[in-house]
Amino acid sequence: MAEQPDKVESSSRKAESNWGKKLFVGALIILLGFFYWLLIYSGGVAVHHG
């Protein structure tokens, strides 16, 4: 009976680590998409002096 709480803890730890990994990959994709739009799609960053 002492083994059951350990199994529950380890499965919840796995779920948390998978969620963190998905969050990291999702944020990375969004960041790469933003920089693609900023630098390539929009024509690059141009400095304008008045």
N, CA, C and O atoms as a GROMACS GRO file, in nm:
protein
  200
    1MET      N    1   0.081  -0.121   0.000
    1MET     CA    2   0.000   0.000   0.000
    1MET      C    3   0.085   0.126   0.000
    1MET      O    4   0.038   0.232  -0.042
    2ALA      N    5   0.207   0.116   0.045
    2ALA     CA    6   0.294   0.234   0.049
    2ALA      C    7   0.341   0.272  -0.091
    2ALA      O    8   0.386   0.385  -0.113
    3GLU      N    9   0.332   0.180  -0.186
    3GLU     CA   10   0.379   0.208  -0.322
    3GLU      C   11   0.280   0.292  -0.402
    3GLU      O   12   0.322   0.364  -0.494
    4GLN      N   13   0.152   0.286  -0.371
    4GLN     CA   14   0.053   0.360  -0.450
    4GLN      C   15   0.073   0.511  -0.451
    4GLN      O   16   0.070   0.570  -0.559
    5PRO      N   17   0.095   0.579  -0.338
    5PRO     CA   18   0.116   0.725  -0.344
    5PRO      C   19   0.239   0.762  -0.427
    5PRO      O   20   0.240   0.865  -0.495
    6ASP      N   21   0.344   0.679  -0.422
    6ASP     CA   22   0.462   0.707  -0.503
    6ASP      C   23   0.429   0.701  -0.651
    6ASP      O   24   0.475   0.784  -0.729
    7LYS      N   25   0.349   0.604  -0.690
    7LYS     CA   26   0.311   0.591  -0.831
    7LYS      C   27   0.228   0.712  -0.876
    7LYS      O   28   0.244   0.762  -0.987
    8VAL      N   29   0.140   0.757  -0.789
    8VAL     CA   30   0.057   0.873  -0.822
    8VAL      C   31   0.145   0.996  -0.836
    8VAL      O   32   0.126   1.076  -0.929
    9GLU      N   33   0.242   1.015  -0.746
    9GLU     CA   34   0.332   1.129  -0.755
    9GLU      C   35   0.414   1.126  -0.882
    9GLU      O   36   0.429   1.228  -0.949
   10SER      N   37   0.469   1.009  -0.917
   10SER     CA   38   0.554   1.001  -1.036
   10SER      C   39   0.473   1.028  -1.162
   10SER      O   40   0.524   1.089  -1.256
   11SER      N   41   0.348   0.982  -1.167
   11SER     CA   42   0.267   1.009  -1.287
   11SER      C   43   0.231   1.158  -1.297
   11SER      O   44   0.226   1.212  -1.407
   12SER      N   45   0.207   1.224  -1.183
   12SER     CA   46   0.177   1.367  -1.188
   12SER      C   47   0.302   1.445  -1.226
   12SER      O   48   0.293   1.547  -1.294
   13ARG      N   49   0.419   1.400  -1.183
   13ARG     CA   50   0.543   1.466  -1.222
   13ARG      C   51   0.566   1.454  -1.371
   13ARG      O   52   0.611   1.549  -1.436
   14LYS      N   53   0.534   1.338  -1.427
   14LYS     CA   54   0.548   1.320  -1.572
   14LYS      C   55   0.456   1.416  -1.647
   14LYS      O   56   0.496   1.476  -1.747
   15ALA      N   57   0.333   1.430  -1.599
   15ALA     CA   58   0.238   1.520  -1.666
   15ALA      C   59   0.289   1.664  -1.660
   15ALA      O   60   0.277   1.737  -1.758
   16GLU      N   61   0.345   1.705  -1.547
   16GLU     CA   62   0.396   1.841  -1.536
   16GLU      C   63   0.513   1.863  -1.630
   16GLU      O   64   0.522   1.968  -1.694
   17SER      N   65   0.602   1.766  -1.640
   17SER     CA   66   0.719   1.784  -1.727
   17SER      C   67   0.677   1.786  -1.873
   17SER      O   68   0.736   1.860  -1.952
   18ASN      N   69   0.579   1.707  -1.913
   18ASN     CA   70   0.529   1.710  -2.050
   18ASN      C   71   0.463   1.844  -2.081
   18ASN      O   72   0.478   1.896  -2.191
   19TRP      N   73   0.391   1.899  -1.986
   19TRP     CA   74   0.323   2.027  -2.006
   19TRP      C   75   0.426   2.138  -2.023
   19TRP      O   76   0.409   2.225  -2.108
   20GLY      N   77   0.532   2.134  -1.944
   20GLY     CA   78   0.637   2.235  -1.955
   20GLY      C   79   0.709   2.226  -2.088
   20GLY      O   80   0.744   2.328  -2.147
   21LYS      N   81   0.729   2.105  -2.135
   21LYS     CA   82   0.796   2.085  -2.265
   21LYS      C   83   0.710   2.139  -2.378
   21LYS      O   84   0.761   2.204  -2.470
   22LYS      N   85   0.580   2.112  -2.373
   22LYS     CA   86   0.489   2.163  -2.476
   22LYS      C   87   0.483   2.316  -2.472
   22LYS      O   88   0.476   2.381  -2.577
   23LEU      N   89   0.484   2.373  -2.352
   23LEU     CA   90   0.482   2.518  -2.339
   23LEU      C   91   0.607   2.579  -2.399
   23LEU      O   92   0.600   2.681  -2.468
   24PHE      N   93   0.723   2.518  -2.374
   24PHE     CA   94   0.849   2.567  -2.428
   24PHE      C   95   0.849   2.561  -2.580
   24PHE      O   96   0.888   2.658  -2.646
   25VAL      N   97   0.807   2.450  -2.637
   25VAL     CA   98   0.804   2.434  -2.782
   25VAL      C   99   0.705   2.533  -2.845
   25VAL      O  100   0.734   2.592  -2.949
   26GLY      N  101   0.590   2.550  -2.783
   26GLY     CA  102   0.491   2.645  -2.834
   26GLY      C  103   0.544   2.788  -2.831
   26GLY      O  104   0.526   2.864  -2.927
   27ALA      N  105   0.608   2.826  -2.721
   27ALA     CA  106   0.664   2.961  -2.711
   27ALA      C  107   0.776   2.980  -2.812
   27ALA      O  108   0.790   3.089  -2.869
   28LEU      N  109   0.856   2.878  -2.835
   28LEU     CA  110   0.965   2.886  -2.933
   28LEU      C  111   0.910   2.906  -3.074
   28LEU      O  112   0.963   2.986  -3.150
   29ILE      N  113   0.804   2.834  -3.108
   29ILE     CA  114   0.744   2.847  -3.241
   29ILE      C  115   0.685   2.988  -3.259
   29ILE      O  116   0.702   3.049  -3.364
   30ILE      N  117   0.618   3.038  -3.157
   30ILE     CA  118   0.563   3.173  -3.164
   30ILE      C  119   0.674   3.276  -3.178
   30ILE      O  120   0.662   3.370  -3.257
   31LEU      N  121   0.781   3.260  -3.103
   31LEU     CA  122   0.893   3.354  -3.110
   31LEU      C  123   0.959   3.351  -3.248
   31LEU      O  124   0.989   3.456  -3.304
   32LEU      N  125   0.980   3.233  -3.302
   32LEU     CA  126   1.039   3.223  -3.436
   32LEU      C  127   0.947   3.282  -3.541
   32LEU      O  128   0.993   3.348  -3.635
   33GLY      N  129   0.818   3.260  -3.527
   33GLY     CA  130   0.721   3.319  -3.620
   33GLY      C  131   0.722   3.470  -3.613
   33GLY      O  132   0.713   3.537  -3.716
   34PHE      N  133   0.732   3.524  -3.492
   34PHE     CA  134   0.737   3.669  -3.477
   34PHE      C  135   0.862   3.727  -3.543
   34PHE      O  136   0.852   3.826  -3.615
   35PHE      N  137   0.979   3.666  -3.522
   35PHE     CA  138   1.100   3.719  -3.582
   35PHE      C  139   1.102   3.700  -3.734
   35PHE      O  140   1.160   3.781  -3.805
   36TYR      N  141   1.038   3.594  -3.783
   36TYR     CA  142   1.023   3.577  -3.927
   36TYR      C  143   0.942   3.694  -3.984
   36TYR      O  144   0.979   3.754  -4.085
   37TRP      N  145   0.830   3.724  -3.918
   37TRP     CA  146   0.745   3.835  -3.964
   37TRP      C  147   0.820   3.969  -3.955
   37TRP      O  148   0.813   4.051  -4.046
   38LEU      N  149   0.892   3.989  -3.845
   38LEU     CA  150   0.959   4.117  -3.822
   38LEU      C  151   1.072   4.140  -3.922
   38LEU      O  152   1.085   4.251  -3.975
   39LEU      N  153   1.152   4.038  -3.948
   39LEU     CA  154   1.274   4.058  -4.027
   39LEU      C  155   1.260   4.022  -4.175
   39LEU      O  156   1.324   4.085  -4.259
   40ILE      N  157   1.179   3.924  -4.208
   40ILE     CA  158   1.173   3.876  -4.346
   40ILE      C  159   1.045   3.922  -4.416
   40ILE      O  160   1.052   3.984  -4.522
   41TYR      N  161   0.930   3.892  -4.358
   41TYR     CA  162   0.802   3.919  -4.424
   41TYR      C  163   0.777   4.069  -4.438
   41TYR      O  164   0.728   4.115  -4.541
   42SER      N  165   0.812   4.145  -4.334
   42SER     CA  166   0.783   4.288  -4.338
   42SER      C  167   0.894   4.366  -4.409
   42SER      O  168   0.881   4.488  -4.422
   43GLY      N  169   0.998   4.304  -4.454
   43GLY     CA  170   1.104   4.372  -4.527
   43GLY      C  171   1.220   4.417  -4.442
   43GLY      O  172   1.305   4.492  -4.490
   44GLY      N  173   1.225   4.374  -4.321
   44GLY     CA  174   1.338   4.407  -4.235
   44GLY      C  175   1.313   4.530  -4.149
   44GLY      O  176   1.212   4.599  -4.162
   45VAL      N  177   1.407   4.555  -4.064
   45VAL     CA  178   1.398   4.669  -3.974
   45VAL      C  179   1.473   4.785  -4.038
   45VAL      O  180   1.590   4.771  -4.073
   46ALA      N  181   1.408   4.898  -4.052
   46ALA     CA  182   1.470   5.016  -4.112
   46ALA      C  183   1.471   5.130  -4.011
   46ALA      O  184   1.370   5.157  -3.946
   47VAL      N  185   1.585   5.196  -3.999
   47VAL     CA  186   1.596   5.308  -3.908
   47VAL      C  187   1.573   5.436  -3.988
   47VAL      O  188   1.640   5.461  -4.088
   48HIS      N  189   1.478   5.516  -3.943
   48HIS     CA  190   1.446   5.640  -4.011
   48HIS      C  191   1.488   5.758  -3.926
   48HIS      O  192   1.447   5.768  -3.810
   49HIS      N  193   1.567   5.845  -3.980
   49HIS     CA  194   1.606   5.967  -3.909
   49HIS      C  195   1.529   6.084  -3.970
   49HIS      O  196   1.530   6.104  -4.091
   50GLY      N  197   1.462   6.159  -3.883
   50GLY     CA  198   1.378   6.269  -3.927
   50GLY      C  199   1.456   6.377  -3.992
   50GLY      O  200   1.398   6.477  -4.035
   0.00000   0.00000   0.00000
